[in-house]
Amino acid sequence: MSRGPFEPQISDLPSHLPLFPLSGALLLPGGRLPLNIFEPRYLAMVKDALASPHRMIGMIQSHKADDTLYQVGCAGRISDFAEADDGRYVITLTGTSRFTYLSDQLTADGYRLGEVDFSAFHQDLHPDHAPIDRVKLVDILKSYFDIKGFSADWSHIDECEDERLVTTLTMICPFEVSEKQALLEAPDLAQRTELLIAILQMSVHGEGVSAQH
């Protein structure tokens, strides 16, 4: 079973994607990422993506030290689009699959067109129903939200299915870039959940966590 009726098949995944390097803004398969687009080069990028058969953009983070790109990003399909009166595009990307970044070239409009490889992440096109330690996750999440002063609709969280909960928390929590990248690169839902719990625990105990890639 695929993630949804509008999601691409393996054979539809492109070898090249427009890249949107944006550290701290993480997209995961099945997640939804709203974006305000206002820079001319990225306005052109969105226009080109909308004109393509797949309507996809590659979200990817960069290293703080030298702005080089991480090796793994996530492709998102433009699932919602609106034009603002001030010239912005307001879009939503729905995460499709992670990819391996190989290289890129600068387009005439100034955005980066990346050569990408999806072959290591075909499982991303299907929901992950692996069991997780949900009780432990929610318990440490409550402590984390208390420390950060965040409010939450716990009844809604209780009703949220496992993969959507982990995906949403990974995307919205204000973790370090390296932490978010480590969560993105986790092989599956079970390992992503274990890492998420560890990062939350370290945050609650006033420690830091870093990941080397």
C-alpha positions in Angstrom: 0.0 0.0 0.0 1.3 3.4 -0.9 1.1 6.5 1.2 -1.7 8.1 -0.8 -3.4 8.2 -4.3 -1.4 11.2 -5.4 2.0 9.9 -4.4 4.5 8.7 -7.1 5.6 5.2 -7.8 9.2 4.2 -7.8 9.4 4.5 -11.5 8.1 8.1 -11.3 10.9 9.4 -9.1 13.2 11.7 -11.0 17.0 11.7 -11.3 17.2 15.5 -10.9 15.4 17.8 -8.4 15.4 21.5 -7.7 17.1 21.8 -4.3 15.9 24.0 -1.4 18.8 24.2 1.2 17.2 25.3 4.4 18.8 24.2 7.7 16.4 23.5 10.5 13.4 23.0 8.2 13.2 19.2 8.0 10.9 17.2 5.8 10.2 13.5 6.3 8.3 11.0 4.1 4.6 11.4 4.9 5.1 14.8 6.6 3.7 18.1 5.5 5.9 21.2 5.4 4.4 24.7 4.8 6.7 27.2 3.2 6.6 30.9 2.3 8.6 31.5 -0.9 9.7 35.1 -1.6 13.3 35.1 -3.0 13.3 35.5 -6.8 15.4 32.3 -7.4 13.1 30.2 -5.3 10.0 31.7 -6.9 11.5 30.5 -10.2 12.2 27.2 -8.6 8.6 26.7 -7.6 7.3 27.7 -11.0 9.6 25.1 -12.6 8.6 22.5 -10.1 4.9 23.1 -10.8 5.5 22.7 -14.5 7.2 19.4 -14.1 5.3 16.1 -14.1 6.2 15.2 -10.5 5.9 18.7 -8.9 8.7 17.8 -6.5 11.4 19.9 -4.6 14.3 18.4 -2.7 14.6 19.7 0.9 18.1 19.4 2.2 20.1 20.8 5.1 23.6 22.3 5.1 26.5 22.0 7.5 26.9 25.0 9.8 30.7 25.1 9.4 31.0 25.6 5.6 27.4 25.5 4.1 28.1 22.3 2.2 25.1 20.1 1.8 24.4 17.0 3.8 24.3 13.8 1.8 20.7 12.9 2.5 17.6 15.0 1.8 13.9 14.4 1.3 11.8 15.1 -1.8 8.5 16.8 -1.3 5.6 17.0 -3.7 3.8 20.4 -3.9 0.4 19.4 -2.6 -0.9 22.9 -1.9 -0.2 26.2 -3.6 -1.4 29.8 -3.3 -0.3 33.2 -4.6 -0.1 35.9 -2.0 -0.9 39.6 -2.8 2.6 40.6 -1.9 4.2 38.4 -4.5 5.0 35.4 -2.3 4.1 31.8 -3.0 2.6 29.9 -0.1 3.1 26.2 -0.6 2.9 22.9 1.3 5.3 20.1 0.5 4.2 16.5 1.3 7.2 14.3 1.9 7.6 11.5 -0.6 11.0 9.9 -0.2 14.5 10.6 1.0 17.3 10.7 -1.5 21.1 10.7 -1.7 22.5 13.9 -3.0 25.1 13.4 -5.6 25.9 16.8 -7.2 24.3 20.0 -8.4 24.5 22.7 -10.9 23.3 26.3 -10.8 20.4 27.1 -13.1 20.0 30.3 -15.0 17.5 31.5 -12.4 20.0 31.0 -9.6 18.7 27.9 -7.8 20.5 24.6 -7.5 19.4 21.6 -9.6 20.6 18.5 -7.9 21.4 15.0 -9.3 19.8 12.6 -6.8 19.5 8.9 -6.2 16.4 7.4 -4.5 17.5 3.8 -4.7 18.4 3.4 -1.0 15.0 4.7 0.2 12.3 2.9 -1.7 10.7 1.8 1.6 9.8 5.5 2.1 7.0 5.2 -0.4 5.1 2.9 2.0 3.8 3.5 5.5 6.0 2.1 8.3 3.9 0.2 10.9 6.7 -1.1 13.0 5.9 -1.1 16.8 7.5 1.7 18.9 7.8 2.4 22.6 5.0 4.9 22.6 4.5 5.1 26.3 8.2 6.0 26.8 8.1 8.6 24.0 5.0 10.4 25.3 6.3 10.3 28.9 9.6 12.1 28.0 7.8 14.3 25.5 5.6 15.7 28.4 8.8 16.5 30.4 10.4 18.2 27.3 7.3 20.3 26.7 7.1 21.3 30.3 10.8 22.5 30.3 10.3 24.3 26.9 7.0 25.9 28.0 5.2 24.3 25.1 1.5 23.5 25.2 0.0 20.5 23.5 -3.4 18.8 22.9 -2.6 15.5 24.5 -5.9 14.0 23.5 -5.0 14.7 19.9 -1.5 13.2 20.4 -3.1 10.1 22.0 -5.2 9.6 18.8 -2.3 10.2 16.4 -0.9 7.1 14.8 2.7 6.2 15.5 4.4 7.1 12.3 2.6 10.5 12.0 3.4 11.3 15.6 7.1 10.6 15.3 7.3 12.4 11.9 5.5 15.5 13.3 7.7 15.7 16.4 10.9 15.2 14.4 9.9 18.1 12.1 8.6 20.6 14.6 10.8 20.2 17.6 13.6 22.9 17.8 16.5 20.5 17.6 20.0 21.2 16.4 20.6 20.8 12.6 22.8 17.8 13.3 20.2 16.2 15.4 17.5 16.7 12.8 19.8 15.3 10.2 20.4 12.2 12.3 16.7 11.7 12.7 16.2 12.1 8.9 18.8 9.5 8.2 17.5 6.9 10.8 16.8 3.8 8.7 13.2 3.2 9.9 10.5 4.2 12.3 11.7 2.1 15.2 15.2 3.5 15.1 14.0 7.0 14.5 11.8 6.7 17.6 14.7 5.5 19.7 16.9 8.4 18.6 14.1 10.9 19.2 13.6 9.6 22.7 17.4 9.9 23.3 17.5 13.5 22.1 14.5 14.4 24.2 16.0 12.8 27.3 19.3 14.6 26.8 17.4 17.9 26.3 15.4 17.3 29.5 18.6 16.6 31.5 20.3 19.7 30.2 22.7 17.8 27.9 23.4 18.1 24.2 23.6 15.5 21.5 25.5 15.7 18.3 25.7 13.6 15.3 28.6 13.3 12.9 27.9 12.8 9.2 
